[in-house]
């Protein structure tokens, strides 16, 4: 198997990892009930997506 010829320094390793970061999910308001929901997903509180009822939420 291949092995590295030289040790990768901590700064070089960390420079590569600068783009690995946690991002907050994109939230939007449901046009039907006004609750916050994840974008491109049915609203968990009312069950609507794109103006159509996808499911009936449990109370």
TORDRENFI-660473 format. One line per 5 residues: number of its first residue (from 0); their letters; for each residue x, y, z of N, C-alpha, C, O. Coordinates in pm, 1 decimal. Example, Ala and Ser with C-alpha at 12.3 -4.5 7.8 and 13.67 -1.06 7.14 Angstrom:
<pts>
0	as	1319.0 -569.0 780.0 1230.0 -450.0 780.0 1320.0 -330.0 780.0 1423.6 -331.9 846.5 ~ 1285.0 -225.0 708.0 1367.0 -106.0 714.0 1290.0 3.0 787.0 1340.9 113.8 803.9
</pts>
This chain:
<pts>
0	xxxxx	83.1 -118.9 0.0 0.0 0.0 0.0 87.2 124.6 0.0 202.1 122.0 44.1 ~ 31.9 230.8 -48.9 106.8 356.2 -55.0 112.8 420.9 82.8 16.5 417.5 159.4 ~ 228.6 479.9 112.3 248.0 550.7 238.5 300.0 689.4 207.5 371.4 708.6 109.1 ~ 264.5 787.1 291.2 316.1 920.5 270.0 467.2 924.1 291.2 519.0 862.4 384.2 ~ 536.4 995.6 205.8 681.8 1004.8 218.6 721.4 1100.1 330.5 824.0 1080.6 395.7
5	xxxxx	639.7 1204.0 352.9 666.8 1303.6 455.9 540.4 1326.8 538.6 428.7 1305.9 491.4 ~ 560.5 1369.9 661.4 448.9 1402.9 749.9 380.8 1530.2 700.8 446.7 1627.4 663.9 ~ 248.7 1527.9 701.1 172.7 1648.3 666.2 167.9 1735.1 792.0 124.5 1688.2 897.2 ~ 211.0 1858.6 782.9 214.2 1946.4 899.9 72.0 1982.0 943.7 -23.1 1971.9 866.1 ~ 60.1 2023.2 1068.2 -71.3 2058.8 1122.7 -131.5 2177.1 1048.4 -252.2 2180.9 1024.5
10	xxxxx	-48.2 2273.1 1012.0 -101.9 2390.2 941.6 -151.2 2352.7 802.5 -254.6 2402.2 757.7 ~ -77.9 2265.4 734.1 -121.0 2222.2 600.4 -250.3 2142.1 608.7 -340.4 2159.5 526.7 ~ -258.9 2053.6 708.7 -380.0 1974.6 730.0 -497.8 2065.6 761.0 -606.7 2046.2 707.1 ~ -477.3 2165.0 847.7 -585.7 2254.7 887.1 -628.8 2347.2 773.8 -746.1 2383.5 764.8 ~ -535.8 2385.4 688.1 -572.2 2467.3 571.3 -667.7 2391.1 480.3 -759.3 2449.7 422.6
15	xxxxx	-646.4 2262.2 467.7 -733.9 2180.3 384.8 -872.9 2169.1 447.5 -973.1 2160.8 376.5 ~ -878.1 2169.1 579.0 -1004.4 2148.9 649.8 -1082.7 2277.2 674.0 -1187.0 2272.4 739.3 ~ -1037.5 2390.4 624.6 -1107.8 2516.0 650.8 -1247.9 2518.0 591.2 -1333.6 2591.7 639.8 ~ -1272.8 2440.6 489.2 -1402.6 2441.8 422.9 -1501.5 2346.4 488.1 -1619.6 2348.2 453.3 ~ -1456.7 2262.8 582.1 -1546.0 2171.4 653.2 -1606.6 2247.6 768.7 -1542.5 2262.6 872.7
20	xxxxx	-1728.5 2296.1 753.3 -1791.0 2370.6 862.0 -1939.5 2338.2 868.8 -2002.6 2302.0 769.4 ~ -1991.6 2352.1 986.5 -2134.0 2329.8 1007.2 -2210.2 2454.0 962.6 -2173.3 2566.5 996.6 ~ -2315.7 2432.6 886.9 -2398.7 2544.7 842.5 -2540.8 2524.2 895.5 -2587.9 2411.1 907.3 ~ -2606.6 2632.3 926.3 -2744.4 2624.6 974.2 -2836.9 2589.7 858.2 -2815.9 2638.4 747.1 ~ -2938.0 2507.3 880.7 -3030.5 2473.7 772.0 -3109.6 2596.1 727.9 -3138.7 2684.4 808.5
25	xxxxx	-3143.9 2600.9 600.5 -3220.8 2712.3 546.3 -3367.1 2695.3 584.8 -3431.7 2597.0 548.5 ~ -3417.2 2792.0 658.2 -3556.5 2787.2 702.1 -3638.3 2890.8 626.2 -3588.2 2996.9 589.0 ~ -3764.3 2858.1 604.3 -3855.7 2952.7 541.2 -3990.4 2942.5 612.8 -4014.9 2848.6 688.5 ~ -4076.0 3039.5 587.7 -4207.4 3039.3 649.6 -4307.3 2968.6 559.9 -4307.7 2987.5 438.2 ~ -4391.0 2887.8 620.4 -4496.2 2817.2 546.5 -4600.4 2919.2 501.9 -4652.0 2993.4 585.4
30	xxxxx	-4633.0 2925.1 371.8 -4733.6 3021.9 326.7 -4874.2 2987.2 374.6 -4962.4 3073.1 374.2 ~ -4896.2 2862.4 415.7 -5028.9 2820.1 459.1 -5055.9 2855.7 605.5 -5160.8 2911.2 637.9 ~ -4959.2 2822.9 694.9 -4983.1 2846.3 838.0 -4887.6 2946.5 900.4 -4913.6 2994.4 1010.8 ~ -4777.4 2980.1 833.0 -4684.5 3079.3 884.5 -4576.1 3025.6 976.5 -4495.3 3103.4 1027.2 ~ -4572.0 2894.1 999.6 -4468.9 2834.0 1084.5 -4338.3 2821.2 1007.6 -4337.4 2815.2 884.6
35	xxxxx	-4227.5 2816.9 1081.8 -4097.6 2792.8 1018.3 -4087.2 2647.5 975.9 -4130.7 2557.7 1048.1 ~ -4029.4 2624.2 858.6 -4012.1 2488.4 807.4 -3884.6 2482.6 725.3 -3831.7 2586.1 685.0 ~ -3835.2 2362.6 700.4 -3720.2 2344.6 613.6 -3762.6 2369.3 469.3 -3873.1 2332.6 429.5 ~ -3675.1 2431.3 391.4 -3706.7 2460.1 252.0 -3721.1 2330.2 172.6 -3653.5 2231.6 202.0 ~ -3806.4 2329.9 75.2 -3831.2 2218.3 -16.2 -3881.5 2093.7 56.2 -3856.0 1981.5 12.3
40	xxxxx	-3953.2 2113.5 167.4 -4011.7 2002.3 241.2 -4151.8 2041.7 286.5 -4182.4 2160.2 299.7 ~ -4235.4 1943.4 309.8 -4370.8 1969.8 357.5 -4364.6 2026.5 498.6 -4275.6 1991.8 576.2 ~ -4457.5 2112.2 530.9 -4463.1 2175.2 662.5 -4504.1 2070.3 766.4 -4606.6 2004.2 749.4 ~ -4425.6 2053.9 873.7 -4461.6 1953.3 973.5 -4583.7 1990.3 1057.1 -4646.1 1902.4 1116.6 ~ -4619.1 2119.0 1062.8 -4732.3 2157.9 1146.9 -4866.4 2150.1 1073.8 -4967.4 2115.4 1135.1
45	xxxxx	-4869.3 2181.7 943.4 -4998.1 2176.8 872.3 -5001.9 2070.3 762.5 -5110.1 2032.1 717.7 ~ -4884.9 2021.8 718.5 -4882.0 1914.7 619.6 -4892.3 1961.0 475.8 -4914.1 1879.0 386.6 ~ -4877.1 2090.8 450.7 -4890.6 2142.4 314.5 -4754.3 2162.2 249.4 -4656.4 2194.6 316.7 ~ -4748.8 2142.3 117.5 -4629.8 2171.0 37.4 -4676.9 2216.7 -99.0 -4756.3 2148.2 -163.5 ~ -4629.2 2331.2 -143.4 -4664.0 2388.9 -273.7 -4815.3 2403.1 -289.6 -4869.6 2380.4 -397.7
50	xxxxx	-4882.6 2440.8 -181.2 -5026.1 2465.4 -188.2 -5112.9 2341.6 -185.8 -5234.9 2352.2 -198.5 ~ -5053.2 2223.4 -169.8 -5129.4 2099.2 -167.3 -5107.5 2028.4 -34.8 -4999.0 2035.1 22.9 ~ -5211.2 1960.4 13.6 -5199.5 1884.7 137.4 -5128.5 1753.4 108.1 -5175.1 1673.5 26.9 ~ -5015.3 1731.5 174.7 -4937.6 1610.1 154.4 -4971.8 1504.4 257.5 -4971.8 1385.2 226.8 ~ -5001.0 1547.3 380.2 -5038.0 1453.9 486.8 -5112.3 1531.4 594.6 -5106.2 1654.3 599.1
55	xxxx	-5182.1 1459.7 680.8 -5252.2 1521.2 792.5 -5163.1 1502.8 914.7 -5138.8 1389.6 956.5 ~ -5113.3 1613.6 973.5 -5024.5 1599.7 1088.5 -5097.7 1550.4 1211.9 -5217.2 1574.1 1229.2 ~ -5022.7 1480.6 1298.0 -5080.5 1434.6 1423.8 -5092.9 1553.3 1518.7 -5004.4 1638.7 1522.6 ~ -5199.0 1559.4 1593.3 -5221.7 1671.7 1685.3 -5145.2 1655.4 1813.2 -5153.3 1741.0 1901.2
</pts>
